[in-house]
Amino acid sequence: MASLRLSPLEWSDLRRALGLYFTATFLRSNYMLLMLACWVVAAAVTLWNIHALLRHETLAQALSHANIFNAILVIMLVQSVLQLHANNQIGGSQAPSIPGLALAEARAASIVAGVTILGFAGLTSLLPVPFHDALFFVLFNAIPYAVQWYAPPREQSGKKRVAILFFGIALMVGQFALLLVSDAAYWMLTRPAVLTIPASIILFIGLIGSILSLPNRLHDSKSLAPAANEQPLPVESTRSGPVEPSAQKPLTPYQLRQMLLAPTAPVTFRTDILISLILIPVFLSVFAMIEAFLSHRSFGAAWIKSVGTGCVMLVIGDKWLLDRQHWPLLLVTGRFGSRLKFVQAVFKAKLSRMLIVTPIRVLSLVVPYAFLKPLFPADAFYYALDLIVLAVGMTLCSALPFLLLRSPAKSIVFAFNLAPVLLIQLCSPFLLSLRHAAYLAITALVLGLLSYVFAPYRISRSDWPYENE
């Protein structure tokens, strides 16, 4: 960890790095800020409702009548916004070439993270709860992001990356499982100071330490502070280390198509099928077992209650229209033809993948639901058909901004990519009647097909990647 005694030059770099958080560049390039702003409003409304309920209810009753998940999601999104900015600055190819840049950005990120955590804990303490309980509540819900800050880069050990990734996912699943218990938030907000103060100190140090150690894990520590007589590494040589040709495995045709969507880790056809088969049933089963144990209801009832979460996993996927930095590199290979043909190939790759994995994921959700509910076979078929059409249509609707705007901002494209995750639960046949869900699914499919046909022409004529990337 960096020393607390900073030189005048380091203080200057730190002030510059902190100043970036208050510039138009930060607001324009951080596409998650729009979503954060929406959830901050939702969280503020939730806290206000809880405050009003406390006039005639106990804290436990007020928390059970309010959606505290809004506040927890804000805690998570703040860390995501900071990570996006810090990774762009520290992980950029220019970072090792500029002495002190990576360390200054890490210090600035740790300061902003600490201030936002203390600020949100201060707002939460207005419920009213003691500040030490509010701080513990905020830090407890930021635990998965402390792990995410520490996650090593792709150039390091694959086993280590996978282990940390699964550990972070396990923490996230456990956290969401706790949210299913009505008194989980109450438990976190009413712990004795003898528990919360030491725990908060440990969690705070762990989070800040993960942020400050990020530069040394993303780059060689020697390159972060080169000696005066050493020349900085050329930018070209820092973008990617030397790769042995023998270490590269040939890509299958399926992986080659998926590189258009996820260039860093294109999955094989077999892996995609296996993940689609087991992802939803395993996740919801673990979720249901935890809830059944904590809330003393049957496994079947808990599984049925969590079916909305399974709908979300039907549309969670790659950021196929957000991350376009790799498009120019793949275009110049000549494998995909002109700019228009290339963009059409991206849309075809997305559609072909959805037509393969979406029916599998839908069946892995609807079949257990039909047995546990139970549903008649005909109803289960219409449920599955409706979800397939809805998921495919909503995903293709992610391209609607390019039909409505000539050059949509990245934040708007991100919002449309996120919209299916938020809307599919509200539009699913599990919540609405089958007839109304069918109308919405057909509407989504029509809009999605319009985007599929016409959006490539608009995208091919725009600049990519984004000007702020």
N, C-alpha and C positions, 0 to 999 in steps of 0.2 A: 504494500500500500504506500502511496506517495506520502512524503513527509509533509507535516503541517506547516513547516517553515518554508515560505515561498520567496523566491527572488523577485525583484521589481519587474523583470521581464515576465515571469510566471504570473504575477498579479495582473499585468497588462493583458496577457493571453486569456486569463480567466475572465476579466471584465469584458473582453471582446466576445468570448464564447457565451457568457450570460446575456450579453446584449442581443445576440441572435434570436433569443426567445421572444423579443419584443419588436421584431421587424416584420415587414410584409413578406419577406422571403420565407420565414418560418410558417406564417399563416397560409401562404400559397402552396408551399411544397408538402405540408403535412396534411394529407387527405383525410386523416382520421379525426381532425378537429371538428368537422361538421357533425359527425356522429356523436362526439364527446359533448358538443354544445347541446344537442337534443336531449341527451341523457342527463346532463346537468340540470336542465329544466325539469325533467321528470323526477330526478332525485330531490330537487328543491320542493316540488309539489308534495312528494312523499313525506319529507321531513316536516313540512307545514301541516299536513294532515295528521301526522302522529302528534305533533305539538297541540293541535286542536283537540284530538281525542283524549289527551292526557288530562283535560279539564274535568272529565267525568269517568275516565277509565284508568285502570292500572297500566303500567308500562307493558306488561305481558299481554294484556288485552289489546292495547293500541297496536303493538307490533303484529299481532295476529290478524288485525283488520287492515293493515297497510302492506303495500308491496315493497318491502325493504330491499328486494333484489335490485331495484333501480339505483339505490345508493351504493350497493356493492359493485354494480356494474361500472359506476363512475370511477370507483377506486381502481378497477382493472384497466379501464380505458385511459386514465391518466398515465399509467405506466406504459401502455401501448404507444401513446402519442410520444412520450419521452424516448422510448426505445427506437421508434422509427426515425426520429431526428438524430439521436446519438449514433445509431448504426450507420446512417448516411454520412455523418461527419467523421466518425472514428474508423469505420470500415471502408471508407473511400480509398481509392488507389493513391490519392495524393497525400494521405495522412502521414505515412512514414517519411515522405520527402520534406515535410515542413516540420522542423524541430519544435516540439512542445504543443503542436496542434491537438494530437490525440489525448494527451494528458489533460490539457485545458478543457476539452470538450467533456471528458469523463468527470472532471471535478464540477463543471457547470451542471451536468445532468444530475449528479448526486445532490447538489445544493437545491436544484429545482424540485427533485423528487422529495427531499426532506421537507421543504417548505410546503409543498402541496399536501403532503401527509399530515403535517402539523395543522395546516389550515383546515383541512376537511375534518380532522379530529376536533378542532375547535367548534366547527359548525355542528357536528354530531353531539357535542356536549351540551348544546342548547336544548336538548330534548325534554327534560334535563337528565343527564347522567354525569357521573364524575369524569373529569378529563382523562384520567388514567384508563378508565374503561373504554372511553371513546377512542383513544389512541390504540389500545389493544385491538379493538374491533377493526379499525382501519388497517393496521399492520397485519393482522391475522388474515384478512381477505386479500392482502398483497403478497402472501407467501409464494403462490405459483409464479409470480412475476419476478421474485428474487431469484428463483431457479432459472427462469427464462433469461434474465440478465446474465447469468453465469454460463449459460449454454455455450460450449466451445464452438468455434467456426468449423466449416466443412473440411478445411484442410487438416484438421487434427484427427485423432483416432476415431474411426467409425464406431467402434464399440462404446467408447466414452460418450459420444454424441447420442447414440441410441439409448444408453442407460439413463442419461440426464433427461432426454426427451420423455421417456416412459415414466420417469420419476415425476416430472412436471405434470404430465397427463394424469397420473394417479392422484396427485395433490388436487388438481382441478376437479376431478371426478368426486373425490372425497368432500371437497368444498361444496359442490352442487348438491351432493347427497345430504349434507347438513342443512341446506336451505329447504329441503323437503320437510324437515322437522319444524313445526311451528314455533318452538321455543328456542331454536338454535341462536337466533340473534339476541334474544333475551338473555340467554346463558352468557354470551360473549360480552354483553353490556352490563352485567351485574357481578362480575368476578371481583374477589377481594384484591385490594391494592398489593398485598404481599405476593400475589400471583402475577398480576398484570404488569406491574412496574418492571420486575426482572425480565419477564417474557418480552415486553415491548423493547427493552434495551437490547436484548439478544437479536430480536427480529430486525430492529432498526440498523444495528451494526452489520447484520448479514446482508441486508438490502444495499446499504451504502458500499460495503466491501465488494459486492458483486459488480456494482457499477464502476468503481474505481479500478478494479482489476481487469476491466474489459479491454483496454488498449494492449496490455501485455499478452492477452490471449488471441487477439486479432492480428497482431503484428509481432515481429521479432523485437524484443525489448531494446536491443542495440540500435535498431533503426528509429526508435522513438526519440533518442537523444544522441545524435551522432557527434563525434568529436569535431573540433574546429578544423582539423586538417583532413577530414574525410569528406568526400563528395556525396551528396544525397543520391540514393538509387534512382535511376531513370524511372519515369512514370510508367513506361511500357513494361519494365521488368517487374513492377510491383503489382500489376494487375493479376497476374497468375504466375505461380511458381513453375519451374521446369517440370514438364510432364513427360514421363517416359512413354513412348508409343506402345510399348509392350504391355503397359499397365491398363491401357484403354480397351474395354471390351466392345466389340462391334454391337451397334444398336439394331434391334429388330425393327421391322417396318412399323409395328405398333408404337414402339418407343420413339421412333423418328417423328411420327405424327404428333405424339404427345409433347415433343420438345417445343412445338409451337405454343403449347399451353403452359407447360412447366419445364423450362429448359434445364434447371439445375438438377432435378431428380426425376426423369421420366420413368414411370413404372412400366413393367411388362404386362402383357395381356393376362397372363396367369395370375400375377400378383393382384391386379385390379379386380379380377373376378373373386379371388379368395377374400380380399378385403371387403368387397361389396356383400359377400355372403355372411360374413361373421361380424361385421362392424356393429350393425344395429342390434341384432339379438343379444350379443355379448354385453354391449354397453347398457342396454335397457335392463337386462337380467341382473347385472351387478347393481345397477341403480335401484331396481325393484327389491332386491334382497336387503340392501341397506335400509331402504325406507320401511319395508315390512318389519325388519328387526326393531327399528327405532320407534315406529308409530303403532306397532302391534296390530297391523292389518294383514290380510292374506297376501301371498305373493302375486296371485292373479289380479287382485284389486290394485296393488301397487304398480304392476306392469301396465295395466290399462290406463292408470292415471298418468303415467310417464310417456304415453304414446305420442303426445305432442312434441316431446323432445326428439323422438325418432323421426318425425316429419322434417325437423330442421336438418337432420343428416342427409336427407334426400337432395338438398341443394347446396350443401357445403362442399366446396371444391376449390379449384385453382382460381387465381385472380387473372383470368384469361384476357381481360381487356384493360387491366390495371398495369401490369408489368409488361411493358413493350420495349424495354431497353434491348432485348435480344432480337427484335424483329429485323433491324438493319443487318445484323451479322448473318442471320439465316437467309435474308433476301439475296445478299450478294453471292451466296453459294450457287444460285441459279437453279436450285432444285424445284422451286415453286413458281417460276415464271415471273410475270410482271408484278407490280405492286398490287394491282387489283386481284390477280390470281393468288397472290400470297395471302391477302386478307381473307379471300374466300376460302383458302385452304385452312386458315385458322378457324373459321366458322364451321367448316366441314368436320374438322378434327373434334371440335367441341360437341357438335351434334352427334357424330358417330359414337363418341365416348358415352354421351348421355343415353343413347338408344341401347347401349350394351349394359351399363351399370345401373341405370335408373330402374328398369323392370326388376332386376335382381334385388336391389335394395327395397323396393316397394313390396315385393313378395315376402322378403324376410321380415317385414314389419306387419303386413296384413295377415299373413297366415297364422302367426302366433296370436294376434289380436282376435282373429275369427274363432279360434279354439277357446280362448279365455273369455270372450264376451258372453255367449257365442253369437256368431253370425251365420245366416243361411249362405250356402255356396254362391248363390246368385248375387246376394248383397256384397259378399266379399269380393267377387269379380268386379262389380261396379265401383267399389271402394278403390281397388287396385288400379283400375283403368282411369278413374278420376285423378288419383295421385300421380300417375305417370304423366298424364297430359298436363296437369298443373305444374309439376316439377320441370318438365321440359319447356313449357311455355314461359314460366317465370324466369328461368335461367337465360333463355334467349332474349327476354325483355331487358336484360342488362345492357343491351346495345341501344336502347331507346334514346339516350341522350344524344347520340350521333345523328339521329333523325331529326331531333328537335333543335339542336344547336350546331353551329358550324364547327366550333372547336371547344367542346365542353371542358370545364375545369376538372382536374383529377378528383377533387372532392365530390363533385356531382356524379362522376362515373363510379366512384367508390360507393356512394349512397345507393345507386341503382344496383350495384353488385351485392350490396348488403340487404336490399329490400326483400328478395326472396326468402332470406333466412328469417326475417321478421314477419312476413306476411303469410307464409305457407301454413303456419299453425292456425291463423285466423280464417283461412280459406279452405281448410281441409274438411273432408266429410266427417271426421271425428267430432268436429265442433258444430258445423252447420248441417242442415238437412242435405241429403244426397243431391236433390234437385238444385238447390242454390249453389252447392259446391260445384256441380257440373257447369252451371252458367259461368261461374268465375273461371273455371278451368278452360273452357272454350274461349273466353275473352282473352285470357293470358296466352293461349296458344295462337290466336289470331294476331295479337300484337307481337308475339315472339317471331312468327313467320314473316311478318312485315319487316321486322328488324333483320332477320336472317337474309332476306332478299335484297333490301335496299341499303342497310347500314354499311356493308363492305365498300360500296361506291363512295360514301362520304368519308370513311376512315382512310381509304387509299389516297385520297386527295389532301389529307391533313398531315401535319408534321408528327413524326414519331421517331424516337420517344418524346415524352412530354418535355417542354422547354425547361421545366424546373427540376428535371431529374439529372 
